[in-house]
Amino acid sequence: MYTFTKTNFRLPPGHPERTIRYTPKVEDGGHGGGDLGLIRSFVKAVREKDQSVLETDVKEILTSHLVVFAAEKSRKEGKVVSVEEYEREVREAM
């Protein structure tokens, strides 16, 4: 992925800021260099013994993954999936 577009549906069609196209810097590695960036941040956090370098915690990471997995289920099943219901479903299956 070399470019992506963000659409703000709260703005009316034709508004100059409704659709913005981004072209991020391309780096080597998975996810367009994102994986490398995560590794760099992790190493820096360990080296400095400072978790705040990561700007997140385990709960936020797990929550964001839960949202992504619920979105994938929604895509596959072609219906709206409640993240809260999906979380209950996953916990019950464990």
Protein Blocks (a to p, Z undefined) as FASTA:
>chain_A
ZZdcdddfkbcghiaklpccddddddedeehhmmmmmmmmmmmmmmnopaklnopafklm
mmmmmmmmmmmmmmmnopacdfklmmmmmmmmZZ
